[in-house]
């Protein structure tokens, strides 16, 4: 597993903010206890899936760096309000059946390779492609278009976004499928999260913003980069086997 500096670099590789700014956010999040305390050198703590998730939420949902800790608590608490998926399998159920956004996002990062492959298979096996008989060739050709920062995933007929808006969140994956002359974007996975009613009544979310809403989002390259960092790029460290998760 990776240390904190590697986690910062993993997010920075997909983010347009400076490494210094992201480093500052990580320090604030760590000092608040949302990333495990670390030492320098060989004694530094290894980052967990929860650490990576908290860091991503804090960095993506905050307006100002110093509010990142409370942002993590609030976004993690959001409850599933609507869920739709076209996919079956252990990895997908762990995400789609998670009750909170924090749990779902953690699962999404942890099992990113399963989702990457399923996205490609979903498109490849559809009538809009010519690769149904060469699935592995299609996977090897289009996987880089999904996981590389700065490359539009739409080149692989896939859209994927994780969106943060006070106080709601969404995980969305769409695939461009159908017969060649009548293809369309089909939601393969859509999970929408909103405030926990009991926590809201207790004032947990603080004063609600005005009608103007600011949405922050990340794509699949960010999710893959964090998975690659924490796992060391070893697919076998994911509990669910890519070939046997159905």
C-alpha positions, 0 to 999 in steps of 0.5 A: 500500500502507498504512503500519504505523499503517493496519495497526494500525487495520485489525486494531483495527476488528475486535478488542475490544482497545484500539488501544494494546494492538495498537500495542504488539504491532506494536512488539514484532513489528516490533522482532523483524523480523517486520514490516519496519522503518519510519520516520516520515512519508513514509519509512515502509515500506509493509506487505506481505502477509507483514507483515499475516500476521505481525501477525495471527498475533502478535496472535491467538496470543499470551497475553502481548504479549512472546511474539508473535515466537516465536508467529509462528515457531511458528504459521507453521511448522505443517504441513498435516495435513488439507485439504478444499475444494469449490472450484477455481481458482488462488487457492484452490489457492495456499491449499489446497496451501500446506504451512504455515499461514503460507503459507496464511494469507498467501494467504487474506489476499492473495486475500480477494476471491476467497474472499468471492465464492466463498462467496456464489456457493456459497450463491446457486447452491444450491437453498436460495436464490432468487438463482441467476438474479440472482447479482450482485444476491445478491453485492451484497446479502450481501457486506456481511454477510460483511465488516463487523465486528460483523455475523454472517456467518450472516445470509448463510448462511456461517460462516468462522473462522481458529482458533489453538490451541497448537500447531494451527490451522484455516481453516474456511468452512461454507455453509448449503446444501440444499433449503429443508426439509432444508438443512445446514451444509456444509464448503466449505473446511477446512484443519487444521495441526499441528506439524512433526514434525522441529521438534517433536523439536528442541524448537522448540515449547517445553514443551507446554501441559497438557490445558486449551486456549485457542482464539483465532479471527478471522472473515472481517471481519478477513481482509477488513479486512487485505486492504483495508488492504494492497491499498488496496481495489483488487481488481486488485492481487490476482493472481487476477481475481475473474471469471477464476480458474477 
